[in-house]
Amino acid sequence: MSKIDNDHLPWVEKYRPTNLDEVYGQTEIVTILHKFISENKLPHLLFYGPPGTGKTSTIVALAREIYGKNYSNMVLELNASDDRGIDVVRNQIKEFASTRQIFSKGFKLIILDEADAMTNAAQNALRRIIEKYTKNTRFCILANYSHKLTPALLSRCTRFRFQPLPTDAIERRIANVVVHEKIKLSSEAEKALIKLSNGDMRRVLNVLQASKATLENDDDEITEETIYECCGAPRPSDIKLILKSVLEDDWNTAYYTLNKIRTLKGLALIDLIEGIVEILEDYDLKHEETRIDLLTQLGDIEYSISKGGNDKIQSSAVIGAIKSSFEREVV
């Protein structure tokens, strides 16, 4: 691919690892995969873990190392966006697995991305195909949640759990992107980006690209404010202001403050609750029951919002939960 084409790619694709050594943050898994390649003994694989931790990047990098130019002939990639009912398993997957390549030696590879979205019937049909064509085909199953896969399928694969990426791995990737894209990133902005990403590299790259797009001049610096704006996440200063108002002011003032900040900054109530819980973790409370009671109530409110609860009522409930829980602390 030419450099001009590359420049128009989203950064998630542009900086996708091309070999296993470029996969950051999953050192143990990469070491084991290197050993499998060197011994030419690749088992069926199951990669599972949160989004943005490198599951797809790792298997594609592995396949490119094994096949090189023959990648397109030897690898079949199926995603959850494709129809993957029992017919696809019986026809497309079976047809690919059962045929051999004339000019290419070794096994083929079938990558099933987001396999936890497959129906049980399709998973059961797949189990038989995995057994039948093991001689010339290897399967790599990618999923966010392993418990959504049938036990029969799990038992046929070597499992690898992808952890949320550690801070140092994200810092290395950010440093790489900053140099290549000629970005100025303040240290506060980098800390905020790492904190908000929760170990998701895809989110880091998307937010960085969006932040660069908001700058008027290429020489401008990306600040902490820009990062929070692009994420749509509440700033810690706003959360502290809301908490201060709820704890010190009367109910009407607290409700007005919460709603004004929400409207001005365009924040979702569910994100505010998450921010409040994070800040309360650092509070030194006299009674542990205060924390337990508050977290229980906020958990119920969050559940109500996810089920379509009215925002005004739930905003009032948040204020009520904080005020009632902190009554113990005053006594």
C-alpha positions in Angstrom: 0.0 0.0 0.0 1.4 3.4 -0.9 2.1 6.1 1.6 -0.7 8.3 0.2 -3.3 5.5 0.7 -1.9 5.0 4.2 -2.4 8.6 5.2 -6.1 8.4 4.6 -6.6 5.3 6.8 -8.0 5.5 10.3 -5.2 5.4 12.8 -6.6 2.1 14.2 -5.8 0.5 10.8 -2.7 2.6 10.0 -0.9 1.5 13.2 -2.2 -2.1 13.3 0.8 -4.5 14.0 2.2 -6.2 10.9 4.1 -8.8 12.9 4.0 -10.3 16.4 6.9 -8.2 17.7 4.7 -5.1 17.1 2.0 -6.4 19.4 2.2 -4.4 22.6 1.2 -5.4 26.1 0.6 -9.2 25.6 4.2 -10.4 26.0 3.4 -13.9 27.4 0.9 -14.7 24.7 3.3 -13.5 21.9 6.2 -15.6 23.4 4.0 -18.7 23.3 2.8 -18.0 19.8 6.4 -17.5 18.6 7.2 -21.0 20.1 4.3 -22.5 18.2 5.5 -21.1 14.9 9.1 -22.1 15.4 8.1 -25.7 16.2 5.4 -25.7 13.5 2.9 -27.0 16.0 0.0 -24.6 16.0 -3.1 -25.8 17.9 -6.6 -24.5 17.5 -6.7 -21.1 19.3 -9.2 -19.2 21.4 -8.5 -15.5 22.1 -10.9 -13.9 24.5 -10.9 -10.6 26.5 -12.2 -7.0 26.4 -12.4 -5.0 23.1 -9.3 -3.2 21.9 -6.8 -5.5 23.6 -5.2 -6.8 20.4 -7.0 -10.1 19.7 -7.6 -9.6 16.0 -4.3 -7.8 15.5 -2.4 -10.7 17.1 -4.0 -13.4 14.9 -3.6 -11.4 11.7 0.1 -10.7 12.6 0.6 -14.4 13.3 -1.0 -15.4 10.0 1.1 -12.9 8.1 4.3 -14.3 9.7 3.3 -17.8 8.7 1.9 -17.3 5.2 3.5 -14.1 3.9 2.4 -13.5 0.3 0.0 -16.6 0.4 -2.1 -14.9 3.2 -5.2 -14.4 1.0 -5.2 -18.0 -0.3 -4.6 -19.7 3.1 -6.7 -17.6 5.5 -10.5 -17.3 5.7 -11.7 -14.4 7.9 -15.3 -14.3 9.1 -16.7 -11.5 11.3 -19.9 -11.2 13.3 -21.1 -8.7 10.6 -21.2 -11.7 8.2 -24.1 -14.1 8.4 -22.8 -16.9 10.5 -25.7 -19.2 11.0 -25.5 -23.0 10.6 -25.6 -22.6 6.7 -22.3 -20.6 6.6 -20.6 -23.2 8.9 -21.9 -26.1 6.8 -21.1 -24.5 3.4 -18.5 -21.8 3.4 -16.3 -22.9 6.3 -16.6 -26.6 5.4 -15.8 -25.9 1.8 -12.7 -23.9 2.7 -11.5 -26.4 5.3 -12.0 -29.5 3.1 -10.1 -28.2 0.0 -6.3 -28.2 -0.2 -4.1 -25.6 -2.0 -2.1 -27.0 -4.9 1.0 -24.8 -4.6 1.0 -24.1 -0.8 2.1 -26.6 1.8 1.0 -26.7 5.5 -2.4 -26.0 7.1 -5.0 -23.3 6.3 -6.3 -20.9 9.0 -9.9 -19.9 9.6 -10.4 -16.8 11.8 -13.8 -16.5 13.4 -14.0 -13.0 14.9 -16.7 -12.2 17.6 -17.6 -15.9 17.7 -19.7 -15.4 20.9 -22.4 -13.9 18.5 -22.8 -17.3 16.8 -25.9 -19.4 17.5 -25.6 -22.6 19.5 -26.6 -24.7 16.5 -23.7 -23.1 14.4 -21.2 -23.6 17.3 -22.2 -27.3 17.5 -21.9 -27.7 13.7 -18.5 -26.1 13.9 -17.3 -28.5 16.6 -17.6 -31.4 14.1 -15.8 -29.6 11.3 -12.9 -28.7 13.7 -12.5 -32.4 14.5 -12.9 -33.6 10.9 -10.4 -31.2 9.2 -7.7 -30.9 11.8 -5.2 -32.4 9.4 -5.1 -29.5 7.1 -6.9 -26.6 8.9 -6.5 -24.6 12.1 -9.2 -22.5 13.7 -8.7 -19.3 15.7 -11.8 -18.3 17.6 -12.0 -14.7 18.9 -14.6 -13.6 21.5 -15.2 -11.0 24.1 -16.7 -13.5 26.5 -15.7 -17.1 26.7 -18.8 -18.2 28.7 -20.9 -17.5 25.6 -19.2 -20.3 23.7 -20.2 -24.0 24.1 -18.0 -26.1 26.4 -17.5 -28.6 23.5 -15.9 -25.8 21.4 -13.8 -24.5 24.4 -12.3 -27.9 25.0 -11.0 -28.1 21.5 -9.0 -24.9 21.7 -5.9 -23.6 23.5 -7.2 -20.6 25.4 -5.5 -17.2 25.7 -7.0 -14.5 27.9 -6.2 -10.9 26.6 -5.9 -8.5 29.5 -6.7 -4.8 29.3 -3.4 -3.3 28.1 -1.0 -2.1 30.8 -0.1 1.6 31.0 3.5 1.2 29.7 2.3 -0.5 26.5 -0.2 2.3 25.8 2.5 4.9 26.5 4.8 3.2 24.0 2.2 3.2 21.3 1.2 6.9 22.0 4.9 7.9 21.8 5.2 6.1 18.4 2.0 7.8 17.0 3.0 11.3 18.4 6.3 11.1 16.5 4.8 9.8 13.2 1.9 12.2 13.2 3.9 15.2 14.5 1.5 15.9 17.4 2.1 18.0 20.5 0.6 16.2 23.5 0.7 17.7 27.0 1.6 15.3 29.8 -1.8 16.0 31.5 -3.5 15.1 28.2 -1.6 11.8 28.0 -2.5 10.9 31.6 -6.2 11.6 30.9 -6.1 9.6 27.7 -4.6 6.6 29.4 -7.1 6.8 32.3 -10.1 7.1 30.0 -9.0 4.3 27.7 -9.2 1.6 30.4 -6.7 -0.5 28.6 -8.4 -0.2 25.2 -5.8 0.6 22.5 -8.5 1.2 19.8 -10.1 3.9 22.0 -6.7 5.6 22.5 -6.0 5.8 18.8 -9.5 7.0 17.9 -9.5 9.7 20.6 -6.0 10.9 19.5 -7.1 11.1 15.9 -10.3 13.0 16.8 -8.3 15.3 19.1 -5.9 16.1 16.2 -8.8 16.9 13.9 -10.1 19.5 16.4 -6.9 21.6 16.3 -7.0 24.7 14.2 -3.3 24.7 13.5 -1.0 21.6 13.3 1.4 23.3 15.7 -1.3 23.5 18.5 -0.9 21.3 21.5 -3.5 18.7 22.5 -4.6 19.6 26.1 -6.4 17.6 28.8 -9.6 19.6 28.0 -9.5 18.4 24.3 -9.2 14.8 25.4 -12.2 15.0 27.7 -14.2 16.8 25.0 -13.5 14.2 22.4 -14.3 11.3 24.8 -17.5 13.0 26.1 -16.4 12.0 29.6 -17.1 14.2 32.7 -14.1 16.1 34.0 -13.0 15.4 37.6 -13.4 19.1 38.5 -17.1 19.0 37.3 -17.8 15.9 39.4 -16.2 17.4 42.5 -18.3 20.6 42.0 -21.5 18.5 41.8 -20.5 16.4 44.9 -19.7 19.6 46.8 -23.1 21.1 45.9 -25.0 17.9 46.8 -23.2 17.6 50.2 -23.3 21.3 51.2 -26.2 23.0 49.5 -30.0 22.5 49.8 -31.8 20.0 47.5 -32.9 22.6 44.9 -29.4 24.2 44.5 -27.9 20.7 44.2 -30.4 19.7 41.5 -29.8 23.0 39.6 -26.0 22.5 39.7 -26.1 18.9 38.5 -28.5 19.7 35.7 -26.7 22.8 34.6 -23.3 21.0 34.4 -24.9 18.1 32.5 -26.6 20.4 30.0 -23.6 22.7 29.4 -21.1 19.9 29.0 -23.5 17.5 27.2 -22.9 14.6 29.7 -24.8 11.4 30.2 -26.1 10.7 33.7 -24.6 7.2 33.6 -21.1 8.7 33.0 -21.6 11.1 35.9 -22.5 8.2 38.2 -19.3 6.4 37.1 -17.3 9.6 37.9 -18.9 10.0 41.3 -18.1 6.4 42.2 -14.4 6.9 41.2 -14.0 10.1 43.3 -15.8 8.5 46.3 -13.2 5.7 46.2 -10.7 8.2 47.5 -12.9 9.7 50.2 -11.9 8.8 53.8 -15.2 8.0 55.5 -15.9 7.5 59.2 -18.4 4.6 58.6 -17.8 1.9 56.0 -21.6 1.4 55.8 -21.9 4.9 54.1 -19.9 3.6 51.2 -21.8 0.3 51.0 -25.2 2.0 51.2 -24.3 4.6 48.5 -22.8 2.1 46.1 -25.8 -0.1 46.4 -28.2 2.8 45.7 -26.1 4.1 42.8 -25.9 0.6 41.3 -29.8 0.4 41.4 -30.0 3.8 39.7 -27.5 2.8 37.0 -29.6 -0.3 36.4 -32.8 1.8 36.1 -31.1 4.1 33.6 -30.0 1.1 31.5 -33.6 -0.1 31.4 -34.8 3.3 30.1 -35.6 5.2 33.4 -36.5 8.9 33.2 -33.4 11.1 33.5 -35.0 13.8 35.7 -36.2 11.2 38.2 -32.8 9.4 38.2 -30.9 12.7 38.7 -33.1 13.3 41.7 -32.4 9.8 42.9 -28.6 10.3 42.7 -28.9 13.5 44.9 -31.1 11.6 47.3 -28.8 8.6 47.5 -25.7 10.8 48.2 -27.5 13.0 50.8 -29.2 10.1 52.7 -26.0 8.0 52.7 -23.8 10.8 54.1 -26.2 11.5 57.0 -24.2 8.9 59.0 -21.0 10.9 58.5 -22.5 14.0 60.1 -23.6 12.2 63.3 
